[in-house]
Amino acid sequence: MRVLLADYPRERWGEPTLAEMARFWLGVHENFRRHYAHMVAIADHWRNGHSDLRGLHGRLIPSVDQFLQHLDMHHRIESGQYFPIFRRIEPRIAHGVDLLDRDHDAVHADLEALLQAAVAFHQDIQTDAPAAGDTASRLADVLNAMGPRVLRHLHDEEEIVIPLIATRADEIG
């Protein structure tokens, strides 16, 4: 799966010769990491008593919406466009790419849970429901629970695809 990593280890990814596409891919992933950390910080700010429910709603719901849209689009592009190319040009990583594709399904389940928790919280805020605090806590819990899987997926994906992109970007397009 990570057969190319030995030839192009993570320590080399900061080199100026790294293919533009690989730098872009890493940048997109770093943006997801930052965005996730931002959402957790918003929820933690509320949990620590520094924000009320409406403040949490006003900051977290738009952030969750943006995160969900961007990550869903990113996975659709990877699975639909890039992964088939990666399998074709480097069969030795096909098994790893298949695992990444299955990971997308697992991550999608987390994203769906996040969406449902965000919608429930939004509805409670809109209707001044007494349970809004509970749905806010549930949303924060879902956010915290999904983090390790999403972050691990980004890491694993980088270790499989960045070495390929770094060494064969001209074949990818």
SEDO-506378 format. One line per field, with one value per residue: residue number from 0; residue in one letter; x, y, z of N, C-alpha, C, O in turn. Coordinates in Angstrom, 1 decimal. Layout:
seq <- (NUM	...);
type <- (A	...);
n_east <- (X	...);
n_north <- (Y	...);
n_up <- (Z	...);
ca_east <- (X	...);
ca_north <- (Y	...);
ca_up <- (Z	...);
c_east <- (X	...);
c_north <- (Y	...);
c_up <- (Z	...);
o_east <- (X	...);
o_north <- (Y	...);
o_up <- (Z	...);
This chain:
seq <- (0	1	2	3	4	5	6	7	8	9	10	11	12	13	14	15	16	17	18	19	20	21	22	23	24	25	26	27	28	29	30	31	32	33	34	35	36	37	38	39	40	41	42	43	44	45	46	47	48	49	50	51	52	53	54	55	56	57	58	59	60	61	62	63	64	65	66	67	68	69	70	71	72	73	74	75	76	77	78	79	80	81	82	83	84	85	86	87	88	89	90	91	92	93	94	95	96	97	98	99	100	101	102	103	104	105	106	107	108	109	110	111	112	113	114	115	116	117	118	119	120	121	122	123	124	125	126	127	128	129	130	131	132	133	134	135	136	137	138	139	140	141	142	143	144	145	146	147	148	149	150	151	152	153	154	155	156	157	158	159	160	161	162	163	164	165	166	167	168	169	170	171	172);
type <- (M	R	V	L	L	A	D	Y	P	R	E	R	W	G	E	P	T	L	A	E	M	A	R	F	W	L	G	V	H	E	N	F	R	R	H	Y	A	H	M	V	A	I	A	D	H	W	R	N	G	H	S	D	L	R	G	L	H	G	R	L	I	P	S	V	D	Q	F	L	Q	H	L	D	M	H	H	R	I	E	S	G	Q	Y	F	P	I	F	R	R	I	E	P	R	I	A	H	G	V	D	L	L	D	R	D	H	D	A	V	H	A	D	L	E	A	L	L	Q	A	A	V	A	F	H	Q	D	I	Q	T	D	A	P	A	A	G	D	T	A	S	R	L	A	D	V	L	N	A	M	G	P	R	V	L	R	H	L	H	D	E	E	E	I	V	I	P	L	I	A	T	R	A	D	E	I	G);
n_east <- (0.8	1.8	4.0	5.5	6.2	8.7	10.5	9.8	9.6	7.8	9.4	10.5	8.6	8.4	10.2	11.2	11.0	8.8	6.0	3.6	0.9	0.9	1.6	-0.7	-2.6	-1.8	-2.1	-4.9	-5.7	-4.5	-6.1	-8.5	-7.8	-7.3	-9.8	-11.4	-10.3	-10.9	-13.7	-14.0	-12.8	-14.7	-16.9	-15.8	-15.4	-18.0	-18.7	-17.1	-18.3	-18.1	-19.7	-23.1	-26.0	-27.1	-25.0	-23.1	-24.6	-24.6	-22.0	-21.0	-22.8	-22.7	-20.0	-19.8	-21.5	-20.0	-17.7	-18.7	-19.7	-17.3	-15.7	-17.2	-17.3	-14.6	-14.0	-15.7	-14.4	-11.9	-12.5	-14.0	-12.4	-9.5	-8.7	-9.2	-7.3	-4.9	-4.9	-4.6	-2.1	-0.3	-0.3	0.7	-0.2	-2.9	-4.4	-4.2	-5.4	-8.0	-8.7	-8.7	-10.8	-12.9	-12.6	-13.6	-16.3	-16.7	-16.0	-17.9	-20.2	-19.7	-19.8	-22.4	-23.6	-22.7	-24.0	-26.7	-26.8	-26.2	-28.4	-30.4	-29.7	-29.9	-32.6	-33.7	-32.8	-34.0	-36.7	-36.7	-36.5	-36.6	-34.7	-32.4	-29.8	-29.1	-29.0	-27.0	-24.8	-24.8	-24.1	-21.5	-20.3	-20.5	-18.9	-16.4	-16.1	-15.8	-13.4	-10.8	-11.0	-11.4	-9.0	-7.1	-7.6	-6.9	-4.1	-3.3	-4.1	-2.5	0.0	-0.1	-0.8	0.6	3.4	3.2	2.0	4.1	6.1	5.1	3.5	3.2	1.9	-0.6	-2.1);
n_north <- (-1.2	1.3	1.4	3.3	5.2	4.8	5.5	8.2	9.7	11.3	13.3	14.5	16.0	18.7	19.8	22.1	21.0	19.4	18.2	20.4	19.6	17.8	19.5	21.0	19.1	18.4	20.9	21.2	19.2	20.1	22.3	21.1	19.9	22.2	23.5	21.6	21.6	24.3	24.1	22.4	24.0	26.1	24.7	23.9	26.3	27.1	25.0	25.5	27.6	30.1	31.1	31.5	29.5	30.5	32.0	29.9	28.5	30.4	30.5	27.9	26.3	27.4	26.9	24.1	23.4	24.3	22.8	20.2	20.3	20.9	18.7	16.5	17.1	17.0	14.2	13.1	13.9	12.7	9.9	9.6	10.6	10.8	8.4	6.2	6.7	6.6	3.9	2.7	3.7	2.9	0.0	-1.3	0.1	-0.2	-1.7	-0.2	2.2	1.2	0.7	3.3	4.3	2.8	3.8	6.4	5.8	5.1	7.5	9.1	8.2	9.3	12.0	12.2	11.7	14.0	15.9	15.3	15.8	18.5	19.6	18.9	20.5	23.0	23.1	23.0	25.4	27.2	26.9	27.5	25.4	23.6	21.6	22.4	22.8	20.2	19.1	20.6	19.7	17.1	17.5	18.6	16.3	14.5	15.7	15.6	12.9	12.1	13.1	11.7	9.6	10.9	12.5	10.6	9.3	11.3	11.4	8.8	8.7	10.6	9.4	7.3	8.5	10.9	10.3	9.0	11.0	12.9	11.7	11.0	12.9	13.9	11.9	11.8	14.1);
n_up <- (0.0	0.9	-0.7	-2.2	-0.5	0.8	-1.1	-1.5	1.1	3.8	4.9	2.8	1.6	1.8	0.1	-2.4	-5.0	-5.0	-6.7	-8.1	-8.0	-5.9	-3.8	-3.7	-3.0	-0.5	0.7	0.6	2.3	4.6	5.1	5.7	8.1	9.7	9.5	10.8	13.4	14.0	14.2	16.4	18.3	18.5	19.5	21.9	23.1	23.7	25.4	27.5	28.6	27.5	25.5	24.4	23.5	21.1	20.1	19.7	17.8	15.7	14.9	14.7	13.0	10.3	9.8	10.0	7.9	5.7	5.9	5.6	2.9	1.5	2.1	1.2	-1.6	-2.2	-1.7	-3.6	-6.0	-5.7	-5.5	-7.9	-10.0	-9.5	-8.1	-9.8	-11.8	-10.4	-9.7	-12.1	-13.2	-11.3	-10.2	-7.9	-5.7	-5.7	-3.9	-1.6	-2.4	-2.8	-0.2	0.8	-0.7	0.5	3.0	2.6	2.6	5.3	6.5	5.3	6.7	9.2	8.5	7.8	10.3	11.6	10.1	10.6	13.4	13.4	12.0	13.8	16.0	14.9	14.2	16.8	17.9	16.2	16.9	19.5	21.3	24.4	24.6	23.3	24.4	25.0	22.4	21.3	22.8	21.9	19.2	19.5	20.7	18.6	16.7	18.0	18.1	15.5	14.7	15.0	13.1	10.7	10.6	10.6	8.2	6.4	6.8	6.1	3.5	2.3	2.6	0.9	-1.6	-2.1	-2.6	-5.0	-6.7	-6.5	-7.8	-10.3	-11.5	-14.0	-15.4	-14.4	-14.9);
ca_east <- (0.0	2.7	5.2	6.2	6.6	10.1	11.2	9.5	9.1	7.1	10.4	10.8	7.4	8.5	11.2	10.7	10.8	7.6	5.0	2.5	-0.3	1.1	1.5	-2.1	-3.3	-1.4	-2.8	-6.3	-5.8	-4.2	-7.3	-9.5	-7.4	-7.6	-11.3	-11.9	-9.8	-11.7	-15.1	-13.8	-12.6	-16.0	-17.7	-15.1	-15.6	-19.3	-18.7	-16.4	-19.1	-17.8	-20.7	-24.4	-26.4	-27.3	-23.6	-22.6	-25.3	-24.2	-20.6	-20.7	-23.6	-22.1	-18.7	-20.1	-22.0	-18.9	-16.8	-19.4	-19.7	-16.0	-15.1	-18.0	-16.9	-13.2	-14.1	-16.3	-13.4	-10.9	-13.1	-14.5	-11.5	-8.1	-8.3	-9.1	-6.0	-3.8	-4.9	-4.1	-0.7	0.6	-1.0	1.1	-0.9	-4.3	-5.1	-4.3	-6.5	-9.3	-8.9	-9.0	-12.2	-13.8	-12.5	-14.5	-17.6	-16.8	-16.0	-19.2	-21.1	-19.4	-20.3	-23.9	-24.0	-22.5	-25.1	-28.0	-26.6	-26.2	-29.8	-31.2	-29.4	-30.4	-34.1	-34.0	-32.5	-35.1	-38.0	-36.5	-36.7	-35.8	-33.6	-31.3	-28.5	-28.7	-28.6	-25.7	-23.9	-24.7	-23.4	-20.1	-19.8	-20.3	-17.7	-15.2	-16.0	-15.4	-12.1	-9.7	-11.1	-11.1	-7.6	-6.3	-7.8	-6.1	-2.8	-3.1	-4.2	-1.2	1.2	-0.3	-0.9	1.6	4.6	2.8	1.9	5.4	7.1	4.5	2.4	3.0	1.0	-1.9	-2.8);
ca_north <- (0.0	2.5	1.0	4.4	6.1	4.6	6.3	9.6	9.8	12.5	14.3	15.2	16.7	20.2	20.2	22.9	20.3	18.6	18.5	21.4	18.9	17.2	20.6	21.4	18.1	18.6	22.1	20.9	18.4	20.9	23.2	20.3	19.8	23.5	23.7	20.7	22.2	25.5	23.7	21.9	25.2	26.8	23.9	23.9	27.7	27.0	24.0	26.2	28.7	31.4	31.4	31.0	28.6	31.3	32.3	28.6	28.3	31.4	30.3	26.5	25.7	27.7	26.2	22.6	23.3	24.5	21.6	19.0	20.5	20.8	17.3	15.7	17.4	16.5	12.8	12.7	14.1	11.7	8.6	9.5	11.0	10.5	7.1	5.3	7.0	6.1	2.4	2.4	4.0	2.3	-1.1	-1.7	0.8	-0.4	-2.2	1.0	3.1	0.6	1.0	4.8	4.4	2.3	4.8	7.4	5.4	5.3	9.0	9.6	7.9	10.3	13.3	12.1	11.9	15.4	16.7	15.1	16.5	20.0	19.9	18.8	21.6	24.2	23.1	23.4	26.9	28.0	26.7	27.8	24.1	23.4	20.6	22.9	22.5	18.7	18.8	21.2	18.8	15.9	18.0	18.7	15.0	13.9	16.4	15.1	11.4	11.8	13.6	10.7	8.8	11.8	12.9	9.4	9.1	12.3	11.0	7.6	9.0	11.3	8.5	6.5	9.2	12.0	9.8	8.8	12.3	13.5	11.1	10.7	13.8	14.1	10.8	12.0	15.1);
ca_up <- (0.0	1.0	-1.4	-2.8	0.6	1.1	-2.1	-1.3	2.5	4.3	5.2	1.5	1.0	1.9	-0.9	-3.5	-6.2	-4.9	-7.8	-7.7	-7.6	-4.5	-2.8	-3.7	-2.3	0.9	1.2	0.8	3.5	5.8	5.3	6.4	9.5	10.3	9.6	11.9	14.7	14.2	14.7	17.8	19.2	18.6	20.4	23.2	23.6	24.2	26.5	28.6	29.2	26.9	24.5	24.7	22.4	19.9	19.7	19.2	16.5	14.7	14.5	14.3	11.9	9.0	9.7	9.8	6.5	4.8	6.1	5.0	1.5	0.9	2.2	0.3	-2.9	-2.3	-1.8	-4.9	-7.0	-5.5	-5.8	-9.2	-11.0	-9.3	-7.7	-11.0	-12.5	-9.5	-9.8	-13.5	-13.4	-10.3	-9.7	-6.6	-4.7	-5.9	-2.7	-0.7	-3.0	-2.5	1.2	0.9	-1.1	1.6	4.1	2.2	3.0	6.7	6.8	4.9	7.8	10.2	8.0	7.9	11.7	11.9	9.4	11.4	14.7	13.1	11.7	15.0	16.8	14.2	14.4	18.2	18.1	15.4	17.6	21.0	22.0	25.7	24.5	22.5	25.0	24.8	21.0	21.1	23.4	21.0	18.1	19.9	20.8	17.2	16.1	18.7	17.8	14.1	14.4	14.8	11.9	9.5	10.5	10.2	6.8	5.6	6.9	5.4	2.1	1.9	2.6	-0.3	-2.9	-2.3	-3.3	-6.4	-7.4	-6.5	-8.8	-11.6	-11.7	-15.5	-15.9	-13.7	-15.7);
c_east <- (0.9	4.0	6.1	6.7	8.1	10.9	11.0	8.8	8.6	8.2	10.8	9.7	7.5	9.5	10.5	10.4	9.5	6.6	3.9	1.2	-0.2	1.0	0.1	-2.9	-3.0	-2.1	-4.2	-6.5	-5.5	-5.4	-8.4	-9.1	-7.7	-9.0	-11.9	-11.5	-10.6	-13.1	-15.0	-13.6	-13.9	-16.8	-17.1	-15.4	-17.0	-19.3	-18.0	-17.1	-18.8	-18.7	-22.1	-24.8	-26.6	-25.9	-23.0	-23.3	-24.8	-22.8	-20.4	-21.5	-23.0	-20.8	-18.9	-20.6	-20.9	-18.0	-17.5	-19.4	-18.4	-15.5	-15.9	-17.5	-15.5	-13.2	-14.7	-15.2	-12.3	-11.4	-13.4	-13.4	-10.1	-7.8	-8.3	-7.7	-4.9	-3.7	-4.2	-2.6	0.3	-0.2	-0.6	0.4	-2.4	-5.0	-5.2	-5.3	-7.8	-9.6	-9.3	-10.5	-13.2	-13.8	-13.5	-15.9	-17.8	-16.8	-17.3	-20.3	-20.9	-19.9	-21.8	-24.4	-23.8	-23.6	-26.4	-27.9	-26.8	-27.7	-30.6	-31.0	-30.0	-31.9	-34.4	-33.8	-33.6	-36.4	-37.9	-36.8	-35.9	-34.6	-32.4	-29.9	-28.1	-28.3	-27.3	-24.6	-23.7	-23.9	-21.9	-19.5	-19.6	-19.1	-16.4	-15.0	-15.5	-14.0	-11.0	-9.8	-10.8	-9.6	-6.7	-6.4	-7.0	-4.6	-2.5	-3.2	-3.0	-0.1	1.1	-0.2	0.1	2.9	4.4	2.7	3.3	6.3	6.4	3.4	2.1	2.0	-0.4	-2.7	-2.9);
c_north <- (1.3	2.2	2.2	5.3	5.9	5.4	7.8	9.8	11.2	13.7	15.1	16.1	18.2	20.7	21.1	22.2	19.4	19.1	19.4	20.7	18.3	18.3	21.0	20.4	18.2	19.9	22.0	20.2	19.2	21.9	22.4	20.1	21.1	23.8	22.8	21.2	23.5	25.1	23.2	23.0	26.0	26.0	23.9	25.3	27.7	26.2	24.6	27.4	30.1	31.9	30.9	30.1	29.3	31.6	31.0	28.3	29.1	31.1	28.9	26.0	26.1	27.0	24.7	22.5	23.4	23.3	20.4	19.2	20.3	19.3	16.3	15.9	16.8	15.0	12.3	12.8	13.0	10.3	8.5	9.8	10.5	9.0	6.1	5.5	6.4	4.6	2.0	2.6	3.4	1.1	-1.6	-1.0	0.7	-0.8	-1.0	2.0	2.5	0.8	2.4	5.0	3.9	3.2	6.0	7.1	5.5	6.7	9.6	9.4	8.9	11.7	13.3	12.3	13.3	16.2	16.5	15.8	18.0	20.4	19.9	20.1	22.9	24.3	23.5	24.9	27.7	27.9	27.0	26.5	24.1	22.5	21.1	22.7	21.1	18.5	19.5	20.3	17.6	16.3	18.0	17.3	14.3	14.5	15.8	13.6	11.2	12.2	12.6	10.0	9.7	12.2	11.8	9.1	10.1	11.9	9.8	7.9	9.7	10.3	7.5	7.3	10.2	11.4	9.5	10.1	13.0	13.0	10.9	11.6	14.0	13.0	11.0	13.1	16.4);
c_up <- (0.0	0.3	-1.9	-1.7	0.9	0.1	-2.0	0.0	2.8	4.5	3.9	1.0	1.1	0.9	-1.9	-4.8	-6.2	-6.0	-7.3	-7.3	-6.2	-3.5	-2.6	-2.8	-0.8	1.5	1.4	2.1	4.7	6.1	6.0	7.8	10.3	10.5	10.7	13.2	15.0	14.8	16.1	18.7	19.5	19.7	21.8	23.9	24.3	25.5	27.7	29.1	28.6	25.8	24.9	23.5	21.1	19.3	19.1	17.8	15.4	14.1	14.0	13.1	10.6	8.8	9.4	8.3	5.5	4.8	5.3	3.4	0.9	1.0	1.3	-1.1	-3.1	-2.4	-3.1	-6.0	-6.9	-6.0	-7.3	-10.3	-10.7	-8.9	-8.8	-11.7	-11.7	-9.6	-11.1	-13.6	-12.4	-9.6	-8.3	-5.4	-4.8	-4.7	-1.7	-1.1	-2.7	-1.1	1.5	0.4	-0.1	2.8	3.8	2.7	4.5	7.1	6.4	6.0	8.9	9.8	8.0	9.3	12.1	11.3	10.3	12.7	14.5	12.8	12.9	15.9	16.2	14.4	15.9	18.5	17.4	16.2	19.1	21.8	23.3	25.6	23.7	23.1	24.9	23.3	20.6	21.6	22.4	19.7	18.4	20.1	19.5	16.6	16.7	18.3	16.4	13.8	14.2	13.5	10.7	9.4	10.2	8.7	6.0	5.7	6.1	3.9	1.6	1.7	1.4	-1.6	-3.2	-3.0	-4.7	-7.2	-7.5	-7.5	-10.2	-11.9	-13.2	-16.1	-15.4	-14.4	-15.0);
o_east <- (0.6	5.1	7.3	7.6	8.7	12.0	11.8	7.6	8.9	7.9	11.3	9.9	6.7	9.8	9.4	9.6	9.2	6.4	3.4	0.6	-1.2	0.4	-0.4	-3.7	-4.0	-2.5	-4.8	-7.4	-6.2	-5.7	-9.0	-10.0	-8.2	-9.4	-12.7	-12.4	-10.9	-13.6	-15.9	-14.1	-14.1	-17.4	-17.8	-15.5	-17.1	-19.9	-18.4	-16.6	-19.3	-18.5	-22.1	-24.1	-26.2	-25.7	-22.3	-22.6	-24.5	-22.5	-19.7	-20.9	-22.9	-20.5	-18.2	-20.2	-20.9	-17.6	-16.8	-19.1	-18.2	-14.9	-15.3	-17.3	-15.2	-12.5	-14.2	-15.2	-11.9	-10.7	-13.3	-13.5	-9.5	-6.9	-7.4	-7.1	-4.0	-2.6	-3.5	-1.9	1.5	-0.7	-1.4	0.4	-3.2	-6.1	-6.3	-6.1	-8.8	-10.8	-10.2	-11.2	-14.2	-14.8	-14.1	-16.7	-18.8	-17.5	-17.8	-21.1	-21.9	-20.5	-22.4	-25.3	-24.6	-24.1	-27.1	-28.9	-27.4	-28.1	-31.5	-31.9	-30.6	-32.5	-35.4	-34.6	-34.1	-37.2	-38.8	-37.4	-34.8	-33.7	-31.5	-29.0	-26.9	-27.4	-26.6	-23.6	-22.6	-23.1	-21.0	-18.4	-18.6	-18.3	-15.5	-13.9	-14.7	-13.4	-10.3	-8.8	-10.1	-9.1	-5.8	-5.4	-6.3	-3.9	-1.5	-2.4	-2.5	0.7	2.1	0.5	0.5	3.4	5.2	3.3	3.6	7.1	7.2	2.4	1.0	1.4	-1.4	-3.9	-3.5);
o_north <- (2.2	2.6	2.1	6.2	6.9	5.9	8.6	10.0	12.2	14.8	16.2	16.8	18.9	21.9	20.8	22.7	18.8	20.3	19.3	21.1	18.3	18.1	21.3	20.8	18.1	19.9	22.5	20.5	19.1	22.2	23.0	20.2	21.0	24.3	23.3	21.3	23.7	25.7	23.5	23.0	26.4	26.6	24.0	25.4	28.3	26.5	24.3	28.1	31.1	32.9	29.9	30.0	28.8	31.6	31.1	28.0	28.7	31.5	28.6	25.3	25.3	26.6	24.1	21.6	22.6	22.8	19.7	18.2	19.6	18.8	15.5	14.9	16.2	14.4	11.3	12.0	12.4	9.7	7.4	9.3	9.8	8.4	5.2	4.5	5.8	4.0	1.0	1.7	3.2	1.3	-2.2	-1.5	1.3	-0.3	-0.8	2.6	3.3	1.1	2.7	5.7	4.5	3.4	6.5	7.9	6.0	7.1	10.5	10.2	9.4	12.4	14.3	13.0	13.9	17.1	17.5	16.4	18.7	21.4	20.8	20.6	23.7	25.3	24.3	25.5	28.6	28.9	26.8	26.7	24.4	22.6	20.3	22.4	20.8	17.7	19.0	20.1	17.1	15.5	17.6	17.0	13.6	13.7	15.5	13.2	10.2	11.8	12.7	9.8	9.3	12.2	11.9	8.8	9.7	11.9	9.8	7.4	9.4	10.5	6.9	6.9	10.5	12.1	9.7	10.2	13.6	13.7	10.6	11.3	14.3	13.3	10.4	12.9	17.3);
o_up <- (-0.8	0.8	-2.0	-2.0	1.3	0.5	-2.4	0.1	2.1	4.3	4.0	0.0	0.4	0.8	-2.3	-5.6	-7.1	-6.2	-6.1	-6.3	-5.5	-2.4	-1.5	-2.0	0.0	2.7	2.4	2.9	5.8	7.3	6.9	8.7	11.4	11.6	11.5	14.1	16.2	15.7	16.9	19.8	20.6	20.6	22.8	25.1	25.4	26.5	28.9	30.0	29.2	25.1	25.6	22.5	20.1	18.1	18.0	16.9	14.3	13.0	13.0	12.3	9.7	7.6	8.5	7.6	4.6	3.7	4.6	2.7	-0.2	0.0	0.7	-1.9	-4.2	-3.3	-3.7	-6.9	-7.9	-6.8	-7.9	-11.4	-11.5	-9.4	-8.9	-12.2	-12.3	-9.7	-11.2	-14.2	-12.7	-8.5	-7.5	-4.3	-4.0	-4.4	-1.0	-0.3	-2.4	-0.7	2.3	1.0	0.1	3.5	4.8	3.2	5.0	8.0	7.1	6.3	9.5	10.6	8.3	9.6	12.8	11.9	10.5	13.2	15.3	13.3	13.1	16.4	16.9	14.6	16.1	19.2	17.9	16.0	19.8	22.9	23.4	26.4	23.4	22.4	24.7	23.1	19.8	21.0	22.2	19.3	17.6	19.8	19.3	16.0	16.0	18.1	16.2	12.8	13.1	12.8	9.7	8.3	9.4	8.1	5.0	4.6	5.3	3.1	0.5	0.8	0.9	-2.5	-4.3	-3.9	-5.6	-8.3	-8.5	-8.1	-11.1	-12.6	-13.6	-17.1	-15.9	-14.6	-15.5);
